[in-house]
Amino acid sequence: MRIGVIGGGPVGVECALRLRMLGHTVSVYEAGRIGQNVREWGHVRMFSPWSLNRSEAGSSLLRDAGVALADGEQFPSGADYVSAYLMPLVREMRGDVRMCEHTRVVSVARSGILKSEEIGGGARHGSEFRLLVEHEGNERNETADAVIDAGGVWSQANWAGIGGAPVPGERAMGERIERRVPDLGQCRERYAQKRVLVVGAGYSAITNLAGLLALRGEDAPTQLHWVTLTPNMPYQLIEDDPLPARAALAALGNTLAGDDARVVFHGGVGVSAFEERRDAVRVRVEPVCAEGVASEIVVDEVLSNTGFRPDTEVTRELQVHHCYATEGPMKQAAYLLAGSGDSADCLAQVAGGAAVLRNPEPDFYIVGAKSYGRSSAFLIRLGLEQVDALSELVGPG
Ligand SMILES: Cc1cc2nc3c(=O)[nH]c(=O)nc-3n(C[C@H](O)[C@H](O)[C@H](O)COP(=O)(O)OP(=O)(O)OC[C@H]3O[C@@H](n4cnc5c(N)ncnc54)[C@H](O)[C@@H]3O)c2cc1C
């Protein structure tokens, strides 16, 4: 089959490798560079070790090619992971897999069959996919017999506002709100000696707080505020956590949410308005539980880490069944909710096998972080399990 893979992140690259080994003709469309999203947090040390981030197939290909593999117990940075694993894999596949970098998939549809027709099968089976792709301002169509969406969620950050919708003033803030995990050492000018607010209680928020605290001396922010919906102790500690970096972040989070002079902690509140002034940003917060206290926080910079959600627009013309809560594909979402939905431990998760990858559109699959919808519990390790299941479903070419 001719298979189009949307996204050249960790999971897209592993899909390409396995599908090529099965004898299919594979094209990977990557909006940026290979591993683009990981590159953007490349300065951060991963909390999962090498052994969880490499597949058996990928490791053997590199070993056979004479590429030295780092010790499986070590923890790479995002940049190490791209340069020492993803890029060598891509180099080894060159000539066999079409890697289209800087090529964004704008939409995917079936040729000649509309979304509303042939529900869940019938003639949809034989009708090829048409992908509208954009490269350097030029658009073209590509066709495929199967499409794998490994586009991740990194392109769509959730709003900072209470309830998840934008609050007054938030849309106008534009890039004045940083929604990722920047290399704070490289943006000292923006954050040094400033009043800074961090919104959110996930690992990205605490990574940003740790980065801001690391800007010491002259460069330290003059005041650091932290807003979370949870009233206190936002992190559930995992007993004997096998991922020490994750345990350290969780412990730091709980310390900062306690009586710690380094941060002004506002627990049990959500942001209800942003007002951008010439010299400052005024942020109003409202209580979401009995412990929360309404206040107005005046800062220079805002980092909002309230998670990401999938871009469902790309495949809107296909028959994809999305979960109404997570926006992930329905079977995968139901599996997560029924199984380990409550677990604070992403290591406790197991991919659900081939059955959960199926959805109404024949020969179309969603894998990787995008398959988890709004859940942030996805790990590359789960993506590697999904690639095994996908290989079973697709079969040899
Ligand atoms: C600070 C930080 C630390 C992390 N640490 C870990 C860790 O230690 N271990 C771990 O397992 N995970 C970690 N993660 C999570 C990790 O980012 C994901 O597990 C991983 O990136 C998921 O891979 P993916 O291939 O599914 O998606 P992504 O890495 O998001 O890749 C998707 C790719 O698709 C491309 N794309 C998107 N839309 C389109 C389109 N329409 N057309 C073409 N291309 C498109 C994107 O540019 C991107 O390159 C961390 C995340 C952050 C933010």
The ligand as a Gaussian input file, in Angstrom:
#p B3LYP/6-31G(d) Opt

LIG

0 1
 C        8.892000      19.362000      28.293000
 C        8.425000      18.024000      27.821000
 C        9.074000      16.891000      28.237000
 C        8.637000      15.632000      27.815000
 N        9.303000      14.524000      28.231000
 C        8.905000      13.298000      27.806000
 C        9.599000      12.130000      28.223000
 O       10.518000      12.163000      29.010000
 N        9.175000      10.924000      27.721000
 C        8.112000      10.821000      26.860000
 O        7.783000       9.693000      26.446000
 N        7.437000      11.913000      26.467000
 C        7.797000      13.145000      26.927000
 N        7.119000      14.262000      26.537000
 C        5.930000      14.077000      25.702000
 C        6.404000      13.940000      24.248000
 O        6.455000      15.211000      23.707000
 C        5.457000      13.051000      23.491000
 O        5.391000      11.777000      24.119000
 C        5.939000      12.830000      22.039000
 O        6.424000      13.981000      21.439000
 C        4.780000      12.286000      21.238000
 O        5.227000      11.983000      19.950000
 P        4.265000      12.106000      18.678000
 O        5.075000      11.653000      17.529000
 O        2.978000      11.437000      18.962000
 O        3.905000      13.643000      18.582000
 P        4.835000      14.904000      18.341000
 O        6.159000      14.766000      18.951000
 O        4.017000      16.065000      18.771000
 O        5.041000      14.927000      16.772000
 C        4.024000      15.296000      15.883000
 C        4.654000      15.888000      14.655000
 O        3.632000      16.123000      13.693000
 C        3.864000      17.352000      13.045000
 N        2.565000      17.811000      12.546000
 C        1.481000      18.165000      13.269000
 N        0.443000      18.453000      12.453000
 C        0.888000      18.264000      11.181000
 C        0.274000      18.412000       9.899000
 N       -0.999000      18.786000       9.764000
 N        1.022000      18.139000       8.803000
 C        2.325000      17.733000       8.927000
 N        2.940000      17.589000      10.124000
 C        2.232000      17.850000      11.227000
 C        4.472000      18.228000      14.120000
 O        5.238000      19.278000      13.568000
 C        5.308000      17.228000      14.914000
 O        6.655000      17.167000      14.500000
 C        7.520000      15.528000      26.952000
 C        6.865000      16.694000      26.524000
 C        7.305000      17.916000      26.970000
 C        6.563000      19.139000      26.499000

